[in-house]
Amino acid sequence: MQFKIFFSAVVTLAGLCSTSPTPESSVTLTSTSAKSSSTRGPDPEFPIPGEVPFNTTFPNTDYALIAALKTSPNAVTRTALLRDEQFKFDFLNPPAQGFATLEGRGGKLVNAFSITFPALVGNNMAMAVGFTKPCGFNTPHTHPRATELSIVVNGSMISEFVSETGARKVRNVHSTYSMVLFPAGSLHLEFNPNCEPMTFVAAFNSEDPGINTPAESLFMLDDDLVGLATGLEFLEGADIDLYRHLVPSSLAQGVESCLVKCGIKKTVKV
């Protein structure tokens, strides 16, 4: 698996533009990164939620209920605030919220976090289910506030992670009902190396584990400073946008050998 080559190319060549804060506004999350929304239409290859402008609210999010749960004095009073059906989350029919479902060419990830499943407030737990297509993979990312346990419930999976600078890479091959531990904050990925769908279930020890994708986050910084960090200092700020299409989706398709094995044609960007 050419993880190192792929990620190096992403970090070296990807680029995103900036957006201005919108006061007192409501943001609708689409499959396009907010950083590139001014020049890109909705793109199923870019399922990562975009940057949230200052002082915005998400549609279909019950802010009043979440606030009441967070300020409720104990678990008994929290339970009293919720209807019976609000303790159930359906991963096959998730709520229509931007953070509930992230979808790309390689599959989709359904998240039961406190913002999408308020019953989690105060319980220090969250879950996600990844429905991964043949050769699909969840590209390198971190969860800044949680350790993750990921178990394969259908198919097989390759996992890799690096917990921090100086630590060695940990790589494993998983069959059905095999599990991997991703330490909190570690850079990690899940990859389906076969021609059949793969499903994994991820558990987190935080109701709000967070998702941080390094390539996208890096290029949210000032273009000149990013250039210094990545060796792109020879590019003018405007030119960095020429490489935005190389920023990966969180659920992409690869590696080349898997695409060839499964007879999947590689998408060519023009």
N, C-alpha and C positions, 0 to 999 in steps of 0.2 A: 504493500500500500504506500503510495507516494505522498504521504502526509506532509513531510517536510518540504518537498518540492512545491506542492500545491499551496501550502500556507505561505511560503516565502514569496511566491509569485503574487499572491493576493496582497500581502503587506507591502510589497514593492511597487505594485502598479495601480492599486485601487485608489479612487478619489471621490469625494463627496463635496457638494456645495453647501452654502449656509442658508438659513432661513431666519426671518425676523420674528420676534415674539408677537403674539396677538393677544392683547388684553381683553379680559372678560369674554372669551370666546369658547366655543365648543368645538372639539377636534374629532374628526371621524378618521379612524385608523383604516388604511387600505393596505394592500399588499406591496405598496411602494414605500421605500425609505423616505421620510419627510425631508431629508437633506437634499434629495434629488427630485422632489416633486415638481419643481418649477420647470424641469426639462424632460421629465419622463412621465409617461402615462402609467396607469396601473399595470403591473408586471408580475405574473404569478411566480417568476423566479426570485422575487424579492419580497418574501413574506414577513420580514422582520418589522415590527411596529416602528414607526418613525419617531423622531424627536418630539417631545411634548412641549409646545410653546408655553411661555410663562402664563400663569393664571388661567389655565384651561380646565374644562371638565370633559369627561368621556360620556357619550350617549349610552343609554341603557345601563347606567351604573347608579345604584341606589346609595348616594352619598349619605343621606339622612340615616338609613339603616346601618351602614357601616360605622358611622360616627356614634350612633346609639350603642352599638355592640362594643365598640372600643372604650366607651365611657361607662358601660354598665358595671355595677359594683361587684358582681360575681357571676359564676356560671349559671346559677338558677335564674337570675334575671335576664341573662343573655338568651337562655332557652325560651323564656317567656316572650321574647321579641320576635321569634321565628315560627312560621307555620311548619307543620309536619313535612310538607313537600320541599321546604327550603333546606332540609338536611340531606337531600338526595341530589346527586350530580350525575347526569347522563353523558358519558363520553361519546356516545354515538349521536346525541342530539344536544350539543352544548349551547349555552346562551349566545345570543347574537351580540357579542362584545368583541372589540378589537383584540384583547389579550386572550380570549378564550380559545381561538383557533388560529394557528399560524400554518399556512399552506404554501407549498412550492411544488416544483416539478417532481421532486424526489419523495413526496409524501406530505403528511400533515402532523402537527403536534397539537394536542388538545390539553389545555391547562386548567386545572382546578386550583386556583390561587384565591386568596381572600377577596380580590377585586371581582372575580368571576363567580365565587362561591362563598358568600359572606359568613356562612355557618362556621368556616374555619377560623374566624377571628377569635383569638384567645386560646387556640388549641395547638399552635406551634407545629402544624403539619400542612403539607400540600402534596398534590399528586399531578402527574401528567401521563398521557398515553401517546406514544409515537407510532403512527401508522406509516411504515416506510416501504416504498416501492422497490422493485428490483434495482440494485445498484444505487439505491438512495442513501444519503447520509445526512446526519445532523451535524453541520459544520462546526468548527472549533468555537467554543463559548465557555463562559463561566457563570456560576451562580454566586454572587457576592455575599449572600446571607445564609447559605445553606449547604450542608453535605447532601449528596444525592446517592440513593441506592437505585440502580436500574436493573430490572430483570427482564429477560427475553421470554415472552409467552407464546411466540409463534415464529418459527424460522431460526436464523442464526445471525450473529452480530460480531463485528470486530469493534473493540473499544480501545481508546488510547487516552492517556491524560498525563499532564505534567503539573505537579502540585505547586511548584514555585521555581524561581530562578535558582539554578544549582542542583535541583533534584533531577533524577534520571526519568526518562520517559517510561511509563508503564503501559504495556500492550497485552491484550488478551483476546482470544477467540472464544465465542460463546455459542452454545447450542441452546435449545429450548429449555427453559427453567434454570438457566445459568444467570448469575447476578454479578454486578460489578459495583464497587464503591468508588465514587468520585469525591475526594475531600473538598471541603468548603473552599470556594475561590479557585479551584484547580481549573486549568484549561483542558477541556476534554471534548471528545466527539464519539458518536455512534455511527457505524457504517454497516449496511447490508451488502455483503459480498456475493450474494446469490441471485438467481433469476426468479425467485419467488418472493412474495411480500414478507416483511418482517414486522412484528409488533413488539414494542417494549413498554413496560410500565415503570415510571420513575416516581420515587417517594422522596420528600424533602422534609427536613426538620425545621422548617419555617413556613408560616402561612404566606409569606411574601419573599420567596427565594431570590427573585430578580433574575434577569437574563442579560448578560453583557457579551456582545460579539466583538472581539478585538479589532477586526478590520474596519467595521463600520464606526466603532467608537474612536479609533485612532484618527480617521479622516474627518471627524467632526471638529478636530482642533484646527487652529490657524494653519492655512496652507503652507506658509513659509516655514513654520516650526515643524510641521509634518515632513516637509521636504528634507530638512536637516536630519530628522530621525530615520528616514528611509532611503536616503541617497537620491531623492528627487529634486534636490536643490537646483539642478540645472534646468528645471521646468519653471516657466512663469505660472503665476497663480491660475490664470485662465486655462492654461494647457492641462492642468491636473484633472479637469473635468472630462478630458478625452478618455480617461481610463475608468470612469465610474462604472461602466458595464462589466468590469472584471471583479467588482465586489460580489462575493458569493451570496447565494440565498442560504437561509438557515436549514433548509431541507432541499439539498441539491442532488444531482446525479453524477456519479463518478464511481470508481476510478476507471481509467481508460480500459484496463484489462477486463474489468467486469462488464463494461458496456459492450465490448467485442464479444465476450463469452455469451452474453444474453441477447445479442443481436439488436442492441439499442443504438440508434443513430445519435451521434453527438451533435448537439445544437451548435450551429456556427453563427456567431454574432457578426453583423456587418455595420 
